[in-house]
Amino acid sequence: LLNIQKNTSTARFAARSTKGATLVAGARVRWEFDGHAQPQQGSRVLILDSPVTSVRTFSDDGARKWMDSLVPGYGRCQVQRKDLMVSQDT
């Protein structure tokens, strides 16, 4: 079970499964969160100029538009499902 703690808040993110993926160029990334692990109101999304490999996804229910992820160089983020290419071998 993977637990990640954001700053000093008590919010934790438990992994049900972890998959390797690549974020495509132009992907939108949510990276600012409040103390309840929700996207911060009024924060802007990042738009990636190039693909990012070795992205790990977790807590995927198979239905949500935004997925919790660990993005190299950015840390804990949310990314859109449509922007992920999931590796079949991880």
DRENDO-1510 file (C-alpha; in Angstrom, 1 decimal, always signed):
<recs>
REC; n; res; u; v; w
REC; 1; LEU; +0.0; +0.0; +0.0 .
REC; 2; LEU; +1.4; +3.4; -1.0 .
REC; 3; ASN; +0.9; +6.3; +1.3 .
REC; 4; ILE; +1.8; +9.8; +0.3 .
REC; 5; GLN; +1.5; +12.7; +2.7 .
REC; 6; LYS; +1.2; +16.3; +1.3 .
REC; 7; ASN; +3.2; +18.8; +3.3 .
REC; 8; THR; +2.1; +18.7; +7.0 .
REC; 9; SER; -1.6; +18.0; +6.3 .
REC; 10; THR; -3.1; +14.8; +7.3 .
REC; 11; ALA; -4.4; +14.0; +3.8 .
REC; 12; ARG; -3.1; +10.6; +2.6 .
REC; 13; PHE; -3.5; +8.9; -0.7 .
REC; 14; ALA; -3.8; +5.1; -0.6 .
REC; 15; ALA; -3.0; +3.1; -3.7 .
REC; 16; ARG; -5.2; +0.3; -4.9 .
REC; 17; SER; -3.0; -0.4; -7.8 .
REC; 18; THR; +0.0; +1.3; -9.4 .
REC; 19; LYS; +0.5; +1.4; -13.2 .
REC; 20; GLY; +3.3; +2.9; -15.3 .
REC; 21; ALA; +2.2; +5.4; -17.9 .
REC; 22; THR; +3.3; +8.1; -20.3 .
REC; 23; LEU; +1.7; +11.6; -20.3 .
REC; 24; VAL; +1.3; +12.9; -23.9 .
REC; 25; ALA; +2.5; +16.3; -25.0 .
REC; 26; GLY; -0.1; +18.9; -24.3 .
REC; 27; ALA; -1.4; +17.0; -21.2 .
REC; 28; ARG; -3.1; +19.2; -18.6 .
REC; 29; VAL; -1.8; +18.6; -15.0 .
REC; 30; ARG; -3.4; +19.7; -11.7 .
REC; 31; TRP; -0.5; +20.2; -9.2 .
REC; 32; GLU; -1.8; +22.5; -6.4 .
REC; 33; PHE; -3.9; +20.9; -3.7 .
REC; 34; ASP; -5.5; +22.0; -0.4 .
REC; 35; GLY; -5.3; +20.4; +3.0 .
REC; 36; HIS; -8.0; +17.9; +2.0 .
REC; 37; ALA; -6.1; +16.7; -1.1 .
REC; 38; GLN; -8.6; +18.5; -3.4 .
REC; 39; PRO; -7.5; +20.7; -6.3 .
REC; 40; GLN; -7.0; +24.2; -4.9 .
REC; 41; GLN; -9.7; +26.7; -6.0 .
REC; 42; GLY; -8.4; +29.1; -8.6 .
REC; 43; SER; -5.2; +27.3; -9.3 .
REC; 44; ARG; -4.1; +27.0; -12.9 .
REC; 45; VAL; -3.3; +23.7; -14.6 .
REC; 46; LEU; +0.1; +23.1; -16.2 .
REC; 47; ILE; +0.2; +22.1; -19.9 .
REC; 48; LEU; +3.1; +19.9; -20.8 .
REC; 49; ASP; +5.2; +20.7; -23.8 .
REC; 50; SER; +6.6; +17.2; -24.3 .
REC; 51; PRO; +5.7; +13.7; -23.2 .
REC; 52; VAL; +6.6; +12.5; -19.6 .
REC; 53; THR; +7.4; +8.9; -19.0 .
REC; 54; SER; +7.4; +6.9; -15.8 .
REC; 55; VAL; +4.2; +8.4; -14.5 .
REC; 56; ARG; +2.6; +6.3; -11.8 .
REC; 57; THR; -1.2; +6.2; -11.4 .
REC; 58; PHE; -3.1; +5.1; -8.3 .
REC; 59; SER; -6.6; +4.9; -6.8 .
REC; 60; ASP; -8.0; +4.4; -10.3 .
REC; 61; ASP; -11.7; +3.6; -10.2 .
REC; 62; GLY; -11.8; +3.2; -14.0 .
REC; 63; ALA; -14.4; +6.0; -14.4 .
REC; 64; ARG; -13.0; +9.4; -13.2 .
REC; 65; LYS; -11.9; +12.0; -15.7 .
REC; 66; TRP; -9.0; +13.1; -13.5 .
REC; 67; MET; -6.6; +10.5; -12.0 .
REC; 68; ASP; -4.3; +10.7; -9.1 .
REC; 69; SER; -0.7; +10.3; -10.3 .
REC; 70; LEU; +2.9; +10.7; -9.4 .
REC; 71; VAL; +4.6; +12.7; -12.2 .
REC; 72; PRO; +8.4; +12.8; -12.3 .
REC; 73; GLY; +9.6; +16.3; -11.6 .
REC; 74; TYR; +6.2; +17.4; -10.4 .
REC; 75; GLY; +5.3; +15.0; -7.6 .
REC; 76; ARG; +1.7; +14.2; -6.7 .
REC; 77; CYS; -0.7; +15.5; -9.4 .
REC; 78; GLN; -3.9; +14.8; -11.1 .
REC; 79; VAL; -4.0; +14.1; -14.8 .
REC; 80; GLN; -6.7; +13.5; -17.3 .
REC; 81; ARG; -7.3; +9.9; -18.2 .
REC; 82; LYS; -7.4; +10.7; -22.0 .
REC; 83; ASP; -3.8; +12.1; -21.7 .
REC; 84; LEU; -2.3; +8.8; -20.4 .
REC; 85; MET; -0.8; +5.9; -22.4 .
REC; 86; VAL; -0.7; +3.1; -19.9 .
REC; 87; SER; +2.1; +0.5; -20.2 .
REC; 88; GLN; +0.9; -3.0; -20.6 .
REC; 89; ASP; +4.0; -4.6; -18.8 .
REC; 90; THR; +3.8; -2.9; -15.4 .
</recs>
